[in-house]
Amino acid sequence: MKPWRNPIWQWLVKWALWVVGTVYILIEKLRHYPNEERDNILGLHIDEDLRDKTRFELCSYMDSGFPRDGFWDLNSTTKIRLGAQLMRNLTAKPKKKKATRKMVSKKRPSKKKE
C-alpha cells in the first residue's frame, strides 16, 4: 500500500484541509467582491438575487436543488467536479480539449480569419 493511501495519513490530510478551509472561510468574510466578480462570471450572467448572498447562503441554495443536503460540507474539488457534471448535463457537449496548466494561466490565442 502506498503511504499516502494509509487511512491514518488520509485522516490527517482531511483534518488539515478542514483546518485550512475553516481559516479560509473566516478570512474570506473580510473580502469585498467587486461587481466584476459577482455579476458576470466567465461570461455567464449571474442573477441579481445571487450576487449578494454569502458563501453559506449560496451553499444552502444549492442544497435546495439536490436530493440530499451537504453542499456546504463538500470540499472545493468535489464542488468543482459537481459543477462540471452539471455543466455537462445542461449543455450535453463533450469536452474537446484536455485541460492543462498552461491553458489555465494563459489567454487563448485568437483565431485568424482567412
C-alpha positions in Angstrom: 0.0 0.0 0.0 1.3 3.5 -0.9 1.9 5.5 2.3 -0.5 8.3 1.3 -3.3 5.7 0.9 -2.9 4.8 4.6 -6.2 5.6 6.5 -4.3 7.4 9.3 -2.5 9.5 6.7 -5.8 10.3 4.9 -7.4 11.3 8.2 -4.5 13.7 8.9 -4.8 15.2 5.4 -8.6 15.5 5.7 -8.2 17.2 9.1 -5.5 19.6 7.7 -7.8 20.5 4.8 -10.7 21.2 7.2 -8.5 23.5 9.3 -7.2 25.4 6.3 -10.7 25.6 4.8 -12.1 26.9 8.1 -9.4 29.6 8.2 -10.1 30.4 4.5 -13.8 30.9 5.2 -13.1 33.2 8.1 -10.6 35.3 6.1 -12.9 35.4 3.1 -15.6 37.1 5.1 -13.3 40.1 5.1 -13.1 40.1 1.3 -15.2 42.6 -0.7 -16.1 41.3 -4.1 -16.4 44.0 -6.8 -19.3 43.8 -9.3 -16.9 42.4 -11.9 -16.6 39.2 -9.8 -20.3 38.9 -8.9 -22.5 39.9 -11.9 -20.8 38.2 -14.8 -18.6 35.2 -14.1 -16.7 33.8 -17.1 -19.2 35.3 -19.5 -22.2 33.9 -17.6 -24.8 36.4 -16.3 -25.4 36.0 -12.5 -29.0 36.8 -11.4 -29.2 39.7 -9.0 -30.6 37.7 -6.1 -27.5 35.5 -6.1 -24.9 38.4 -6.2 -25.2 39.4 -2.6 -25.6 36.0 -1.0 -22.9 34.8 1.4 -21.0 31.6 0.9 -23.2 29.8 3.4 -26.4 31.2 1.8 -25.2 30.1 -1.7 -24.5 26.6 -0.3 -27.9 26.4 1.3 -29.4 27.5 -2.0 -27.5 24.7 -3.8 -28.8 22.2 -1.1 -32.3 23.1 -2.0 -31.8 21.7 -5.6 -30.2 18.4 -4.7 -31.6 15.2 -3.4 -29.5 15.4 -0.3 -28.2 18.3 1.9 -24.5 18.7 2.4 -23.2 21.1 -0.3 -21.6 23.2 2.4 -19.6 20.2 3.7 -18.2 19.2 0.3 -14.5 20.1 -0.4 -13.7 22.5 -3.1 -12.6 19.9 -5.7 -15.8 17.9 -5.2 -17.8 21.1 -5.7 -15.9 21.8 -9.0 -16.4 18.2 -10.1 -20.2 18.5 -9.4 -20.2 21.8 -11.3 -18.5 20.2 -14.2 -21.1 17.4 -14.2 -23.9 19.9 -14.0 -22.5 21.8 -17.0 -22.1 18.6 -19.0 -25.7 17.7 -18.2 -27.0 21.1 -19.2 -25.0 21.6 -22.4 -24.6 17.9 -23.4 -21.4 19.0 -25.2 -18.3 16.8 -24.8 -15.1 18.5 -23.9 -12.8 18.5 -27.0 -9.6 19.8 -25.4 -7.6 18.4 -22.5 -7.1 20.8 -19.6 -3.5 21.8 -18.9 -1.9 24.3 -16.5 -0.8 26.4 -19.5 -4.4 26.8 -20.7 -5.5 28.0 -17.3 -2.7 30.6 -16.9 -2.5 32.0 -20.5 -5.1 33.6 -22.7 -6.3 31.7 -25.6 -4.8 32.8 -28.9 -7.4 34.5 -31.2 -8.2 32.7 -34.4 -7.2 34.5 -37.6 -9.8 34.9 -40.3 -8.7 33.8 -43.7 
